[in-house]
Each structure stands twice: as C-alpha cells, then as structure tokens.
Amino acid sequence: MSTTDDAGRKRFFISYAGPDRLWAEWIGWQLEQAEHDVELDVWDWGPGENFVLRMDQALRSANQVLALFSASYFEQDRFTTDEWTSTIAIKEYGPRLVPVRIENLPRERFPAALRAMTTLDLFGLEEDQARRRLLELVEQPGHPASSPVFPGPGRSGVPRGLGPRLPGAGPQVWRVPARNASFAGRDSLLVEIREALTVSISGVVVLYGGGGFGKTQTAIEYAHRFASDYDAVWVIDAEQSELITGQLAALATELDVRAPVTDQTVTAHRALAELHKSERWLLVFDNAEDPAEIIDYLPGGRGHVLITSRNSAWAEAGTRIAVEVFTREESVRLLHNLVPRLSPSEAAHLAEILGDLPLALVQAAGVLASGVTVAQYERSLEAHATEVLSRGRPISYPASLAAATSLALERLAAARAGGETVIRACAYLASEPIPAAWFYASPRSAGEDLADALEALPAGVLKVSRAFEAITRYGLARIDRNELRLHRLTAAVIRDQTRAQRAAYQAVIAGLLVAAEPRTTDKPETWPDWAVLVPHVLSQDPATSPHDPLRLLATGVVRYLVSSGQTQTALPVAEHFYACWQEALGPDHATCLEISMQLAYVYQRLGLYAKSQRLNEDCLARCRRILGPDDPRTLKAATDLATDLYALGAAERACALNEETFRRSTEVLGENARSTLGVAYNFAIDLYTLGDLGTARAMVEEIHGRRREVLGVEHPDTLNSAGIMAGHLSESGQVEAARTLAEDTLEMCRRALGEDHPQTLLVARSLALYLRQLHETEEARRLEDETLERYRVVLGEEHPDTAAMAERVAVHRNEGGAGNGEAIDRKEAGREAWNHELMQLYRAFRLL
C-alpha cells in the first residue's frame, strides 16, 4: 500500500509512452532532487523481469501516478492504457492519477473517463517555470526546487552534464538537417537506439540496412526528438570520407576550439579532443561505407555516436541495429497521411507491392498525388521498374530508389569481387530468404546440362565469401543467419536493367536450384529444406522453362507438397505443369510421364479416384511401352493404379495387380526397398479385404518390422503400418494395448509430420475409436470434434476422410454420448459395428 513518511517524502510512478522518455526522465530527476522516491521503468526494471508484475507493484505502491499525456500516450495497444485505467480502478488509495500534459493535446483527444480531470501543463514553459509548477504538485513547502537547471556554460552556472534538461530546450551547438514533417512510425526503433546509446560501453550505435530503408531519416528524427539531452549535435555526411575532416573542423569552430593554424586535420582533432573530455554530445556519421575510414574519427568519452551505413560489418565499432522495412501498420499510416484519398485496403495493397520500403512508399505517394491510381502504378512498376522508381523522389532523400540502387550496383561491379553476378542472379529468385549454402555447392551437382551456367558464379569458399562481403558492404542485400535477403524492389530494378541477359541468369538460377534439391521427399527431416526451395523453384515458372533438370525438380516440388500434407496446394501446381508439358513436350516425354503420375497421386490423396484411375491407366500403358515392365517407374504406375481400383471397389483386380507388382519389385529392387515394402503392404490389406485375415495380419506384422528397421520408426510409412497394427490389437481384444500404440503413434506423427498432416489426423481418428471401446466417451468426443475441424481445414468438406469423420461424429452425437458406451452397443449391435469401423480405418490407411 502507498504511504507518505513523516518528512513528507512521497513515492511516484511515472506512466509515459516510449517517445516521451526524455520528459519522464526529466520529471523523475526533479522529483528525486526534491527527495522523493521515483519508480521509472528505464531506471529500475532490469532485462528479463516480469513487466506486468512490476507495473502492478509500482501502481499499487505509488502515492501518485504521473501520467504524461501526449498523442503517443493514447495510441492503441500501448501499456499506458493499462496503467491509467488500473490507477483509477484502485479506489482505496484515493485520487492518485495526476495528468501531466507535455504537449498541447486537446481534451477532445483524451479518453472520455479523463476529460473532466484537471491537468498539470508543462509544455511551452521555460525550464525554471516547469520545475516550479511540477514541485508545487508535491505540496510540501521548503523542498528544494532549483536544481538541476539547464546544463552548459551560461545556463544558471550549473556544470555541464548535471541531470536531464527539460525536453524542448535545444543544444547550443547544432547542425542537423530539418526535421521531416512526414516522418512516421519507428517509435520502438527510436527507443531501441536511445537505450543502446545509453547502455553501450562505447557509446556508438550503427544503424545498418539497404538503400531506402530510412536509416538517415531515423537518425535525423532521433537527433530532433532527443535534442534536449545534448549540448552539441553535429551531423556529418560520411559518404565521401575525405570530406569528414572539413566537417569536423567546422564543428571545432562552433565549439570555439579552433587550432591557431589553418590545417583542417589539426582543427578536426581539436574538435574530437574536446568531445572526448566532454559529455552531452551527439555525433552522427551519415552514409558511412567502410568502418576503417571512420574508426579514427570516433571521439570516445561520454558522448554518443550514431552511424548510418548500408554495410553491416561494424561489429567492432559499437552496437549494431538493423533498420528494417516498415510494419504494415506504419506503411498504411504514412500513405494515408501523404495521400488521404487512399482507402485502407488500397494503402495496404500498395504497401504489399512495395514491400513496406519507406523510400518507395514516399515516392509512390508523390506519384499517386498527381491522380495516378494504385492499379495503374502497379502495372507500370511491373513493366518499367527503374523508370517508376526514379519518380516522386522526396526532397529529404538525396537520390531516388532506382538511382541509389544503380549507384550501389556500379560500386559493386567496380569492386571486382564477383558480387555483381551473384546479386543479379538472386534478383531472378523469389522475394524470400536465399540460403548462402546454395552458392558454396559444387557446380557439378547441378548435372552436366547446367554446370556450365554455374561457372559464371564465384567458386570456392573464399571467393564466395568475398562476393557476399561486397554485396553487404554496398547495402544491396543483407546476410542474416546464413541467408541472403534481397528486397523485392531492389530485385525489380536489377531485373529491369538486365533484361538482355535474362536467359543467361535464369540458367544460372536453374543450376543453383537443381544443385540444392534435397535428396528425398518422403522423409520429414528434409521438409524444411524443401519449404525454403519451393518458392524459388515456382518463381522460375518451370512450366515454361527450357531446362529439363529444372522441370524434373518441379515434379519433386509436387511430391514434397503431397508428402508433407499440402495436397490442396499441390493440385493447381501439378495441373499447370501437366497442361503445359503435355502440349510442349508430348505425353511420352519422361518429364510428362513423371508429372502425370504425380498429378494422379494428387487426385488420389484428394479422393478423386476416377480421375486418378484414368491418368494411371494411361501412364501404366505408356511406361510399359516406353520403359518396359520392370522399370521402377512402371512398377510405381502399377501400384498407383491398384490403389485406384481398390478405392473404386474393385478389390480383386487391385489384389491381382499388386501381387504381380510385388513379385516384379522383389526381383528388380529387392525385398527391403521402400517401394517393395509399399506394394507388399497394399497387397496385404487387399487380402484382408477379401477375407484372408491370417495371411494379411502376418504380412503386415512382418512389413511393419522391416519398415522400422529399414526406414526408421518415425518414417511416414512406418507410422502408417503402426496404425494397422493397433487395429489388429483391437480386433484381438487387446484394446488397451491398441490405445497405447495409437497414442504413441499419434505423438510421433505430431512430432514428425505436424498436427495437421492427414496421417496424423487418421491416427487421431483411430485413437478415438479405441477410447470409445474403453468407454472413455468424453475424451473420444473431444478428440473426434478436434480432428473433424482439422479435416475440414486441411482436406475440405468434400474429401472422403472428412465425410467419414463427420458421419462418425454425427452418429455419436445422435446417440447422446452415453458415458458408459451402452448407447453405442445398443445402436450398432456391438462387435459387428466396431469391426465395420475398423475396416473403414484400414481402408483409409491403405489409401493414404
């Protein structure tokens, strides 16, 4: 509970928005100098502490909560809302909330609950006036109210550096570009910069990022926003390092420390020496390129240095902070401010097109202000990226995005480090992270057809590393976590300028992608690699590619999508490839045969068995004619056709075809080959369906054992046969053992395949059945409801598995969900009903 001691000492908590931190520190300092206790998050709360708990404790222990009212304070999603509402809510402590206006914010912008409250207004006052008004609030005559005052010579005689200055009071020495009236967002970044400068041992912070990300504008905004915390703020254009000395010499003049000689170097070092022994100064090196050219100009001491650079290699200089693109909310807010006629959806769409890049957003706003529509702008950008991104340059930027990108490319080429070939090739990939490891692979891993194309890239670890260093130095891309990140608009400008070499670069990209292909699609551990690869493969439109290795890789993309449970996504991709290649290559082409089988597999997994059967019959005939009856692709086509026949009710024909395929596969591939085990498994379930239960169960048990040994316990095939094994346990009366095996299998499926994979859902469906057999009805109902919802999302309402699950749930709901299983026994005649359900499960496992 809050208290006031006998000497009138009070405890204050200061509630403020991040951009108003300087006000909070100034007020806190004044109150502490008046011998009161102040709790301020940036002073008192350490990293890793429970923020919500500390805030609650501070609110409850404070005599008064000073709420610093500003436009930022009442923005949505700030913790300040929780702070003032909690203060009002704790009524037993009296009227503790004290509104303090730090800017001229109209009461109409206050929340309704606060409009009637009297505010303490500190904005627009001289520092002495603001201090007196603040300390009158304490209502304790005799408390000191005169220190600290404005720091610096001639300011009430107080030594420089004593306490924070009143926000709004400017530095004596000042050379900073005008504040950008359109500056928006970046609140959290500015706070991060402030905190880094405050706690950094070196006092140096480097803002790095690509061209047009807003590094310079952020640095300028920081200088203006935190100006009152400094006696001297000086911005140096560091792009041409030979001009830095002259700018420091000008600073020496302002500091009144010029050398008696006219040598600028000597004078510049006088300025640095003065800064070193002082505090409360901010030096900004804007657009610095090479750390080696700046390091000798860092004064050291107790001031702050802020560096902006395209280059990220500043680790030895100080704390590095990456300047990212805007958040979508920041982009929309900026566009709305600059082009009010834009609807929220138009602004969001434009932000998406431009990848939330600040300079591009401002340039686009300038173009749209002339009456151009978003749709017209988008079409022009796609056709003429360089020309469009040259227009609308704001006066606050020295160059347009297109010009900045072109200059960086020229410098990269002049460095002769091999980076220009890498970055131009990357421009033809998708706007997704690009693994650096792709560029370290041997060109020969792409195959003979594409190896020559890869010779254009730098080869070997040292040369590739040198190329990457040059790319990051000129800010054309970033390399984080061993991934190269290239902004989509930078890529668009590069593509626009390399149209004549497009085919050559696409050959390079095809080679990179083929060389990066994971070794298989059926093992879940390779799926993360496939997930990274897929958008880049699809960005090349393999349907129209002249490179056969890339087309074959594209069929692997379809296999991966289906294997990983993304069958709905695979469908339009496979149909597009099939239609294009049938026309361009002919149905007998090897790539066409492969995509035909993959499309049929997609149809199978979606329950479209008639479509799948037609394709598989045609594929099998072509494979037998072109490849022969024992080719692995022929055997796969036969296996897939047998699955269609089984699904369509022709179990005897399916069984006969599987028996013949099993024999050939054993002879050609061996009994432990994955495809041999697969056709044997299908053959066993066919036998079960036709009534040969003993043979079928023995075969499944043997196959499951081999799969565990050959493929591993968490391979999708092994998990599938584990589902059948659990069913066999249930049939033999070992329901508890079936439940245990199903639970273990479900856990492995979730871990290896994911919560929404069709096989995971099928094992969950089987577990629900065993739970009902054990009369654990509530748990079974919960699992069934959850699984049905997932089926609907993953496979859609029309899929046979979704329909079967929905029917099962409906039956149990109609039965009223009797807790002891009596309703089920009564409704479905006991054992016969369970056997029927098991048979449906076996069928589902067989078709998966």
Helices and strands as residue ranges (DSSP letters): E 11-15, G 18-20, H 21-33, E 37-39, H 41-44, H 51-61, E 64-69, G 72-74, H 79-89, G 91-93, E 97-101, G 107-109, G 112-114, E 120-121, H 127-136, E 173-175, H 187-199, E 204-208, H 215-225, G 227-229, E 232-237, G 241-243, H 244-255, H 264-276, E 279-286, H 291-294, G 295-297, E 302-309, E 319-322, H 328-338, H 344-353, H 358-368, H 374-383, H 385-388, H 401-415, H 419-426, E 434-435, G 436-440, G 443-446, H 448-454, H 461-473, E 478-480, E 483-485, H 488-497, G 499-501, H 502-515, G 524-526, H 527-539, G 542-544, H 548-563, H 567-585, H 590-605, H 609-626, H 632-647, H 651-669, H 674-689, H 693-710, H 716-731, H 735-752, H 758-773, H 777-794, H 800-814, H 822-828, H 831-847
